[in-house]
Amino acid sequence: MAVKIRLARGGAKKKPFYQVVVADERYPRDGRFIENLGQYDPKQNPPMVNLKEELTLEWLKKGAQPTATVRNLLRDKGILAKLQQA
């Protein structure tokens, strides 16, 4: 079972809001997920990113693979740097 850290879209048309979730890669984008790690709102200036760092690090250590967009968010928040130090 491949586990991914990815974005699940919410919000209205033209007003996207995303949840950062851990999900099996076979599940639909906005479908079932294992755990919610935070939120991402690209419409705010600057974009709002709230992540539970400890949970995110825990899932990364277990082998969960972030998608490209989530990897950029983690890098900007400094979570990937903490993972490499550990």
N, C-alpha and C positions, 0 to 999 in steps of 0.2 A: 504494500500500500504506500503510494507516494503522497506525502503531505506537503502542501504548499501554504505559504503565507501570502495572501492576496487581498485585493479590494473587492468588496461586495457593494454594488451601487444601490443607493436609495435616493429619496428626494423626488421632486416633481420634474416635469419636462423642462429642460434648459436651466435647471437648478440642481446640479448633481451634488450628492453628499455620499461619502463612502465610509464603510466600516472596514477596518483592517482585521481580517479573520484568518484562522488556521482551518484549512479544509482539505479533504481528500481531493486530489486533482480530478477525480471522476464526477464529483458533484457539480451541479450547475453553478454559474457565477454568483447568483443571488439566492441560491438554495441552501441546503443544509450545511452547517459548519460545525467544527469541533469546539472552538473557543474564540471569543471576541477579544482582540488585543488593543483596540482603540478606534479613533475616528480620524478622518481626513476630509477637510472642506476646502477645495481649491478655489471657491468663489470669494473667499475673504481675502483681504489685502493686509498683510502677507497671508498666504494660505495657512489654515489652522491644522496642526498635526498634534494629536494627543495619543500617546502610546504608553502602555504599561510596560516599562523597560524590563523589569525582572521577568515577567512572563514571556516577553519576546525573546530575551536571551536564553531562557530555559528551552523554548521551542527550537531555537537555532542550534543549541547544543545537542538536542535530540535528533537533529538532522532535517528539520523542515527547511525547504528551499523557498526563498522569497522570489516573487516575480520581479521583472526589471523595474517597474514603477515603485514597488515596495522597497526594493534594494536601494533605490535613490533616496527614498524617504528615510530609511534606516541610516544611510550614510550621512545625510544632512543632520540628523538628530544625534549622531555620534555613537549609535548603538553597535554598528559594525566594528568600530575601533575598539570598543570595550570587549567585544567577542574575541578579537585577535589578541588582546592583551591577556585574556584568561587562559 
